[in-house]
């Protein structure tokens, strides 16, 4: 296995960071950061919508219970 890679010298195996690679690194990094920010904002919006939906459902339930308490139940339901 060592004989297979023996022709590569250590000095030739270095990676030169040119301006184009650096620009590509910046663009891809900013892309991933923007994707993460969008995911976080969507998650926060979903949580807020869920809370508002729960509040609306609770308000409707309370209103229904108040209306039911105002009107007596029929005798056939009690028997």
Biopython code that builds the backbone (N, CA, C, O; Angstrom):
import numpy as np
from Bio.PDB.StructureBuilder import StructureBuilder

atoms = [
    (1, "UNK", "N", (0.823, -1.190, 0.000)),
    (1, "UNK", "CA", (0.000, 0.000, 0.000)),
    (1, "UNK", "C", (0.872, 1.260, 0.000)),
    (1, "UNK", "O", (0.534, 2.250, -0.649)),
    (2, "UNK", "N", (1.985, 1.222, 0.723)),
    (2, "UNK", "CA", (2.893, 2.377, 0.755)),
    (2, "UNK", "C", (3.538, 2.611, -0.602)),
    (2, "UNK", "O", (3.826, 3.754, -0.955)),
    (3, "UNK", "N", (3.765, 1.576, -1.351)),
    (3, "UNK", "CA", (4.380, 1.718, -2.675)),
    (3, "UNK", "C", (3.445, 2.427, -3.653)),
    (3, "UNK", "O", (3.913, 3.078, -4.587)),
    (4, "UNK", "N", (2.157, 2.313, -3.456)),
    (4, "UNK", "CA", (1.183, 2.922, -4.357)),
    (4, "UNK", "C", (1.244, 4.448, -4.288)),
    (4, "UNK", "O", (1.144, 5.119, -5.315)),
    (5, "UNK", "N", (1.407, 4.997, -3.084)),
    (5, "UNK", "CA", (1.429, 6.447, -2.910)),
    (5, "UNK", "C", (2.838, 7.006, -2.710)),
    (5, "UNK", "O", (2.984, 8.159, -2.304)),
    (6, "UNK", "N", (3.847, 6.238, -2.979)),
    (6, "UNK", "CA", (5.218, 6.682, -2.703)),
    (6, "UNK", "C", (5.708, 7.761, -3.667)),
    (6, "UNK", "O", (6.663, 8.470, -3.353)),
    (7, "UNK", "N", (5.078, 7.900, -4.828)),
    (7, "UNK", "CA", (5.533, 8.890, -5.798)),
    (7, "UNK", "C", (5.104, 10.307, -5.442)),
    (7, "UNK", "O", (5.641, 11.258, -6.010)),
    (8, "UNK", "N", (4.151, 10.487, -4.519)),
    (8, "UNK", "CA", (3.680, 11.817, -4.152)),
    (8, "UNK", "C", (4.602, 12.368, -3.080)),
    (8, "UNK", "O", (4.770, 11.774, -2.015)),
    (9, "UNK", "N", (5.181, 13.488, -3.372)),
    (9, "UNK", "CA", (6.041, 14.132, -2.387)),
    (9, "UNK", "C", (5.186, 14.988, -1.460)),
    (9, "UNK", "O", (4.121, 15.470, -1.846)),
    (10, "UNK", "N", (5.665, 15.166, -0.243)),
    (10, "UNK", "CA", (4.919, 15.952, 0.735)),
    (10, "UNK", "C", (4.789, 17.402, 0.284)),
    (10, "UNK", "O", (3.738, 18.006, 0.495)),
    (11, "UNK", "N", (5.791, 17.967, -0.313)),
    (11, "UNK", "CA", (5.754, 19.370, -0.727)),
    (11, "UNK", "C", (4.785, 19.592, -1.884)),
    (11, "UNK", "O", (4.252, 20.693, -2.022)),
    (12, "UNK", "N", (4.544, 18.599, -2.707)),
    (12, "UNK", "CA", (3.640, 18.728, -3.834)),
    (12, "UNK", "C", (2.188, 18.476, -3.445)),
    (12, "UNK", "O", (1.284, 18.753, -4.234)),
    (13, "UNK", "N", (1.953, 17.965, -2.263)),
    (13, "UNK", "CA", (0.601, 17.614, -1.844)),
    (13, "UNK", "C", (-0.112, 18.778, -1.160)),
    (13, "UNK", "O", (-1.199, 18.586, -0.614)),
    (14, "UNK", "N", (0.455, 19.955, -1.173)),
    (14, "UNK", "CA", (-0.186, 21.099, -0.508)),
    (14, "UNK", "C", (-1.276, 21.692, -1.398)),
    (14, "UNK", "O", (-1.254, 21.523, -2.618)),
    (15, "UNK", "N", (-2.205, 22.369, -0.793)),
    (15, "UNK", "CA", (-3.324, 22.988, -1.512)),
    (15, "UNK", "C", (-3.129, 24.503, -1.483)),
    (15, "UNK", "O", (-3.058, 25.109, -0.414)),
    (16, "UNK", "N", (-3.046, 25.093, -2.644)),
    (16, "UNK", "CA", (-2.877, 26.543, -2.740)),
    (16, "UNK", "C", (-4.244, 27.211, -2.738)),
    (16, "UNK", "O", (-5.068, 26.933, -3.610)),
    (17, "UNK", "N", (-4.494, 28.083, -1.776)),
    (17, "UNK", "CA", (-5.778, 28.778, -1.666)),
    (17, "UNK", "C", (-5.716, 30.034, -2.529)),
    (17, "UNK", "O", (-5.123, 31.039, -2.135)),
    (18, "UNK", "N", (-6.321, 29.970, -3.688)),
    (18, "UNK", "CA", (-6.320, 31.134, -4.572)),
    (18, "UNK", "C", (-7.543, 31.997, -4.275)),
    (18, "UNK", "O", (-8.386, 31.625, -3.458)),
    (19, "UNK", "N", (-7.638, 33.123, -4.925)),
    (19, "UNK", "CA", (-8.748, 34.051, -4.721)),
    (19, "UNK", "C", (-10.090, 33.458, -5.117)),
    (19, "UNK", "O", (-11.108, 33.728, -4.479)),
    (20, "UNK", "N", (-10.089, 32.647, -6.174)),
    (20, "UNK", "CA", (-11.335, 32.035, -6.633)),
    (20, "UNK", "C", (-11.855, 31.020, -5.620)),
    (20, "UNK", "O", (-13.058, 30.967, -5.360)),
    (21, "UNK", "N", (-10.978, 30.226, -5.054)),
    (21, "UNK", "CA", (-11.400, 29.268, -4.044)),
    (21, "UNK", "C", (-11.904, 29.971, -2.784)),
    (21, "UNK", "O", (-12.864, 29.534, -2.150)),
    (22, "UNK", "N", (-11.236, 31.066, -2.440)),
    (22, "UNK", "CA", (-11.662, 31.832, -1.270)),
    (22, "UNK", "C", (-13.048, 32.437, -1.506)),
    (22, "UNK", "O", (-13.889, 32.423, -0.607)),
    (23, "UNK", "N", (-13.290, 32.963, -2.696)),
    (23, "UNK", "CA", (-14.608, 33.514, -3.027)),
    (23, "UNK", "C", (-15.672, 32.418, -3.008)),
    (23, "UNK", "O", (-16.782, 32.635, -2.523)),
    (24, "UNK", "N", (-15.334, 31.251, -3.532)),
    (24, "UNK", "CA", (-16.265, 30.128, -3.510)),
    (24, "UNK", "C", (-16.586, 29.708, -2.073)),
    (24, "UNK", "O", (-17.732, 29.388, -1.756)),
    (25, "UNK", "N", (-15.582, 29.712, -1.221)),
    (25, "UNK", "CA", (-15.785, 29.387, 0.191)),
    (25, "UNK", "C", (-16.713, 30.389, 0.857)),
    (25, "UNK", "O", (-17.597, 30.000, 1.621)),
    (26, "UNK", "N", (-16.526, 31.671, 0.581)),
    (26, "UNK", "CA", (-17.369, 32.717, 1.164)),
    (26, "UNK", "C", (-18.811, 32.582, 0.661)),
    (26, "UNK", "O", (-19.751, 32.698, 1.447)),
    (27, "UNK", "N", (-18.988, 32.342, -0.629)),
    (27, "UNK", "CA", (-20.334, 32.227, -1.205)),
    (27, "UNK", "C", (-21.068, 31.028, -0.616)),
    (27, "UNK", "O", (-22.225, 31.149, -0.213)),
    (28, "UNK", "N", (-20.411, 29.878, -0.561)),
    (28, "UNK", "CA", (-21.086, 28.698, -0.022)),
    (28, "UNK", "C", (-21.355, 28.843, 1.472)),
    (28, "UNK", "O", (-22.397, 28.402, 1.957)),
    (29, "UNK", "N", (-20.440, 29.448, 2.198)),
    (29, "UNK", "CA", (-20.669, 29.658, 3.636)),
    (29, "UNK", "C", (-21.850, 30.589, 3.867)),
    (29, "UNK", "O", (-22.688, 30.327, 4.730)),
    (30, "UNK", "N", (-21.923, 31.669, 3.105)),
    (30, "UNK", "CA", (-23.049, 32.597, 3.261)),
    (30, "UNK", "C", (-24.360, 31.930, 2.852)),
    (30, "UNK", "O", (-25.402, 32.201, 3.449)),
    (31, "UNK", "N", (-24.320, 31.065, 1.845)),
    (31, "UNK", "CA", (-25.516, 30.334, 1.430)),
    (31, "UNK", "C", (-26.037, 29.458, 2.566)),
    (31, "UNK", "O", (-27.235, 29.458, 2.850)),
    (32, "UNK", "N", (-25.143, 28.712, 3.217)),
    (32, "UNK", "CA", (-25.562, 27.842, 4.323)),
    (32, "UNK", "C", (-26.053, 28.652, 5.519)),
    (32, "UNK", "O", (-26.985, 28.235, 6.206)),
    (33, "UNK", "N", (-25.439, 29.796, 5.772)),
    (33, "UNK", "CA", (-25.886, 30.658, 6.878)),
    (33, "UNK", "C", (-27.283, 31.193, 6.586)),
    (33, "UNK", "O", (-28.130, 31.222, 7.478)),
    (34, "UNK", "N", (-27.533, 31.616, 5.348)),
    (34, "UNK", "CA", (-28.865, 32.102, 4.984)),
    (34, "UNK", "C", (-29.911, 30.993, 5.075)),
    (34, "UNK", "O", (-31.037, 31.240, 5.507)),
    (35, "UNK", "N", (-29.552, 29.786, 4.676)),
    (35, "UNK", "CA", (-30.479, 28.659, 4.809)),
    (35, "UNK", "C", (-30.807, 28.396, 6.274)),
    (35, "UNK", "O", (-31.961, 28.133, 6.613)),
    (36, "UNK", "N", (-29.810, 28.464, 7.135)),
    (36, "UNK", "CA", (-30.037, 28.239, 8.558)),
    (36, "UNK", "C", (-30.917, 29.332, 9.158)),
    (36, "UNK", "O", (-31.798, 29.043, 9.968)),
    (37, "UNK", "N", (-30.684, 30.582, 8.768)),
    (37, "UNK", "CA", (-31.510, 31.687, 9.263)),
    (37, "UNK", "C", (-32.960, 31.531, 8.809)),
    (37, "UNK", "O", (-33.884, 31.774, 9.586)),
    (38, "UNK", "N", (-33.160, 31.132, 7.570)),
    (38, "UNK", "CA", (-34.515, 30.903, 7.073)),
    (38, "UNK", "C", (-35.205, 29.775, 7.812)),
    (38, "UNK", "O", (-36.389, 29.875, 8.133)),
    (39, "UNK", "N", (-34.476, 28.699, 8.088)),
    (39, "UNK", "CA", (-35.042, 27.588, 8.847)),
    (39, "UNK", "C", (-35.447, 28.036, 10.239)),
    (39, "UNK", "O", (-36.523, 27.680, 10.722)),
    (40, "UNK", "N", (-34.584, 28.820, 10.892)),
    (40, "UNK", "CA", (-34.874, 29.295, 12.249)),
    (40, "UNK", "C", (-36.096, 30.210, 12.254)),
    (40, "UNK", "O", (-36.952, 30.096, 13.131)),
    (41, "UNK", "N", (-36.182, 31.114, 11.283)),
    (41, "UNK", "CA", (-37.333, 32.019, 11.217)),
    (41, "UNK", "C", (-38.627, 31.250, 10.946)),
    (41, "UNK", "O", (-39.665, 31.563, 11.529)),
    (42, "UNK", "N", (-38.575, 30.251, 10.072)),
    (42, "UNK", "CA", (-39.767, 29.442, 9.814)),
    (42, "UNK", "C", (-40.203, 28.680, 11.054)),
    (42, "UNK", "O", (-41.396, 28.546, 11.327)),
    (43, "UNK", "N", (-39.232, 28.186, 11.798)),
    (43, "UNK", "CA", (-39.559, 27.451, 13.022)),
    (43, "UNK", "C", (-40.218, 28.379, 14.037)),
    (43, "UNK", "O", (-41.197, 27.995, 14.677)),
    (44, "UNK", "N", (-39.695, 29.596, 14.195)),
    (44, "UNK", "CA", (-40.295, 30.561, 15.119)),
    (44, "UNK", "C", (-41.697, 30.957, 14.673)),
    (44, "UNK", "O", (-42.604, 31.065, 15.499)),
    (45, "UNK", "N", (-41.880, 31.173, 13.379)),
    (45, "UNK", "CA", (-43.204, 31.522, 12.862)),
    (45, "UNK", "C", (-44.196, 30.382, 13.074)),
    (45, "UNK", "O", (-45.352, 30.621, 13.422)),
    (46, "UNK", "N", (-43.753, 29.157, 12.868)),
    (46, "UNK", "CA", (-44.632, 28.007, 13.092)),
    (46, "UNK", "C", (-45.047, 27.908, 14.556)),
    (46, "UNK", "O", (-46.201, 27.600, 14.855)),
    (47, "UNK", "N", (-44.114, 28.166, 15.467)),
    (47, "UNK", "CA", (-44.443, 28.126, 16.894)),
    (47, "UNK", "C", (-45.450, 29.225, 17.252)),
    (47, "UNK", "O", (-46.380, 28.990, 18.023)),
    (48, "UNK", "N", (-45.261, 30.412, 16.693)),
    (48, "UNK", "CA", (-46.197, 31.508, 16.965)),
    (48, "UNK", "C", (-47.588, 31.208, 16.416)),
    (48, "UNK", "O", (-48.589, 31.478, 17.079)),
    (49, "UNK", "N", (-47.657, 30.653, 15.213)),
    (49, "UNK", "CA", (-48.951, 30.297, 14.629)),
    (49, "UNK", "C", (-49.643, 29.227, 15.462)),
    (49, "UNK", "O", (-50.858, 29.272, 15.654)),
    (50, "UNK", "N", (-48.868, 28.265, 15.956)),
    (50, "UNK", "CA", (-49.447, 27.203, 16.785)),
    (50, "UNK", "C", (-50.014, 27.772, 18.083)),
    (50, "UNK", "O", (-51.077, 27.344, 18.533)),
    (51, "UNK", "N", (-49.313, 28.731, 18.689)),
    (51, "UNK", "CA", (-49.803, 29.361, 19.916)),
    (51, "UNK", "C", (-51.088, 30.144, 19.652)),
    (51, "UNK", "O", (-52.032, 30.073, 20.438)),
    (52, "UNK", "N", (-51.124, 30.887, 18.550)),
    (52, "UNK", "CA", (-52.323, 31.655, 18.202)),
    (52, "UNK", "C", (-53.507, 30.718, 17.928)),
    (52, "UNK", "O", (-54.634, 31.004, 18.331)),
    (53, "UNK", "N", (-53.249, 29.620, 17.255)),
    (53, "UNK", "CA", (-54.305, 28.657, 16.963)),
    (53, "UNK", "C", (-54.854, 28.066, 18.262)),
    (53, "UNK", "O", (-56.065, 27.905, 18.416)),
    (54, "UNK", "N", (-53.964, 27.747, 19.186)),
    (54, "UNK", "CA", (-54.401, 27.192, 20.467)),
    (54, "UNK", "C", (-55.226, 28.218, 21.252)),
    (54, "UNK", "O", (-56.216, 27.859, 21.889)),
    (55, "UNK", "N", (-54.819, 29.499, 21.207)),
    (55, "UNK", "CA", (-55.588, 30.542, 21.883)),
    (55, "UNK", "C", (-56.989, 30.669, 21.289)),
    (55, "UNK", "O", (-57.963, 30.804, 22.029)),
    (56, "UNK", "N", (-57.100, 30.626, 19.965)),
    (56, "UNK", "CA", (-58.409, 30.717, 19.318)),
    (56, "UNK", "C", (-59.297, 29.541, 19.694)),
    (56, "UNK", "O", (-60.487, 29.711, 19.959)),
    (57, "UNK", "N", (-58.713, 28.348, 19.716)),
    (57, "UNK", "CA", (-59.496, 27.159, 20.073)),
    (57, "UNK", "C", (-59.963, 27.251, 21.520)),
    (57, "UNK", "O", (-61.111, 26.926, 21.820)),
    (58, "UNK", "N", (-59.086, 27.692, 22.420)),
    (58, "UNK", "CA", (-59.468, 27.839, 23.828)),
    (58, "UNK", "C", (-60.560, 28.885, 24.003)),
    (58, "UNK", "O", (-61.478, 28.699, 24.802)),
    (59, "UNK", "N", (-60.463, 29.989, 23.256)),
    (59, "UNK", "CA", (-61.488, 31.031, 23.352)),
    (59, "UNK", "C", (-62.839, 30.510, 22.865)),
    (59, "UNK", "O", (-63.866, 30.789, 23.484)),
    (60, "UNK", "N", (-62.850, 29.765, 21.779)),
    (60, "UNK", "CA", (-64.108, 29.196, 21.274)),
    (60, "UNK", "C", (-64.681, 28.183, 22.261)),
    (60, "UNK", "O", (-65.894, 28.123, 22.459)),
    (61, "UNK", "N", (-63.817, 27.394, 22.873)),
    (61, "UNK", "CA", (-64.281, 26.409, 23.861)),
    (61, "UNK", "C", (-64.901, 27.094, 25.064)),
    (61, "UNK", "O", (-65.947, 26.668, 25.552)),
    (62, "UNK", "N", (-64.262, 28.156, 25.545)),
    (62, "UNK", "CA", (-64.809, 28.903, 26.684)),
    (62, "UNK", "C", (-66.151, 29.539, 26.328)),
    (62, "UNK", "O", (-67.086, 29.515, 27.129)),
    (63, "UNK", "N", (-66.242, 30.099, 25.145)),
    (63, "UNK", "CA", (-67.497, 30.721, 24.717)),
    (63, "UNK", "C", (-68.602, 29.677, 24.617)),
    (63, "UNK", "O", (-69.733, 29.936, 25.028)),
    (64, "UNK", "N", (-68.295, 28.513, 24.083)),
    (64, "UNK", "CA", (-69.290, 27.452, 23.981)),
    (64, "UNK", "C", (-69.760, 26.984, 25.354)),
    (64, "UNK", "O", (-70.946, 26.723, 25.557)),
    (65, "UNK", "N", (-68.822, 26.880, 26.295)),
    (65, "UNK", "CA", (-69.197, 26.458, 27.655)),
    (65, "UNK", "C", (-70.070, 27.509, 28.335)),
    (65, "UNK", "O", (-71.007, 27.168, 29.057)),
    (66, "UNK", "N", (-69.764, 28.782, 28.106)),
    (66, "UNK", "CA", (-70.602, 29.847, 28.675)),
    (66, "UNK", "C", (-72.014, 29.776, 28.109)),
    (66, "UNK", "O", (-72.986, 29.891, 28.856)),
    (67, "UNK", "N", (-72.135, 29.588, 26.807)),
    (67, "UNK", "CA", (-73.463, 29.478, 26.189)),
    (67, "UNK", "C", (-74.214, 28.251, 26.684)),
    (67, "UNK", "O", (-75.420, 28.312, 26.922)),
    (68, "UNK", "N", (-73.510, 27.148, 26.837)),
    (68, "UNK", "CA", (-74.168, 25.944, 27.342)),
    (68, "UNK", "C", (-74.637, 26.123, 28.773)),
    (68, "UNK", "O", (-75.662, 25.559, 29.158)),
    (69, "UNK", "N", (-73.912, 26.894, 29.569)),
    (69, "UNK", "CA", (-74.320, 27.095, 30.957)),
    (69, "UNK", "C", (-75.544, 28.012, 31.066)),
    (69, "UNK", "O", (-76.261, 27.958, 32.066)),
    (70, "UNK", "N", (-75.793, 28.849, 30.058)),
    (70, "UNK", "CA", (-76.942, 29.749, 30.083)),
    (70, "UNK", "C", (-78.255, 29.014, 29.824)),
    (70, "UNK", "O", (-79.297, 29.387, 30.362)),
    (71, "UNK", "N", (-78.204, 27.984, 29.011)),
    (71, "UNK", "CA", (-79.414, 27.263, 28.641)),
    (71, "UNK", "C", (-79.466, 25.930, 29.389)),
    (71, "UNK", "O", (-78.482, 25.191, 29.406)),
    (72, "UNK", "N", (-80.588, 25.625, 29.998)),
    (72, "UNK", "CA", (-80.694, 24.337, 30.708)),
    (72, "UNK", "C", (-80.756, 23.184, 29.716)),
    (72, "UNK", "O", (-81.204, 23.327, 28.578)),
    (73, "UNK", "N", (-80.292, 22.047, 30.191)),
    (73, "UNK", "CA", (-80.321, 20.870, 29.333)),
    (73, "UNK", "C", (-81.719, 20.296, 29.306)),
    (73, "UNK", "O", (-82.506, 20.512, 30.228)),
    (74, "UNK", "N", (-82.025, 19.571, 28.257)),
    (74, "UNK", "CA", (-83.343, 18.957, 28.113)),
    (74, "UNK", "C", (-83.476, 17.822, 29.125)),
    (74, "UNK", "O", (-82.481, 17.230, 29.543)),
    (75, "UNK", "N", (-84.691, 17.531, 29.508)),
    (75, "UNK", "CA", (-84.935, 16.477, 30.471)),
    (75, "UNK", "C", (-84.578, 15.105, 29.928)),
    (75, "UNK", "O", (-84.179, 14.226, 30.691)),
    (76, "UNK", "N", (-84.712, 14.908, 28.646)),
    (76, "UNK", "CA", (-84.419, 13.594, 28.058)),
    (76, "UNK", "C", (-82.914, 13.305, 28.142)),
    (76, "UNK", "O", (-82.526, 12.141, 28.234)),
    (77, "UNK", "N", (-82.070, 14.322, 28.114)),
    (77, "UNK", "CA", (-80.625, 14.100, 28.217)),
    (77, "UNK", "C", (-80.226, 13.712, 29.640)),
    (77, "UNK", "O", (-79.271, 12.959, 29.833)),
    (78, "UNK", "N", (-80.956, 14.225, 30.643)),
    (78, "UNK", "CA", (-80.623, 13.923, 32.025)),
    (78, "UNK", "C", (-81.044, 12.507, 32.409)),
    (78, "UNK", "O", (-80.402, 11.878, 33.250)),
    (79, "UNK", "N", (-82.107, 12.007, 31.808)),
    (79, "UNK", "CA", (-82.600, 10.686, 32.151)),
    (79, "UNK", "C", (-81.827, 9.664, 31.434)),
    (79, "UNK", "O", (-82.089, 8.471, 31.588)),
]
sb = StructureBuilder()
sb.init_structure("model")
sb.init_model(0)
sb.init_chain("A")
sb.init_seg("    ")
for serial, (resi, resn, name, xyz) in enumerate(atoms, 1):
    if name == "N":
        sb.init_residue(resn, " ", resi, " ")
    sb.init_atom(name, np.array(xyz, "f"), 0.0, 1.0, " ", f" {name:<3s}", serial, name[0])
structure = sb.get_structure()
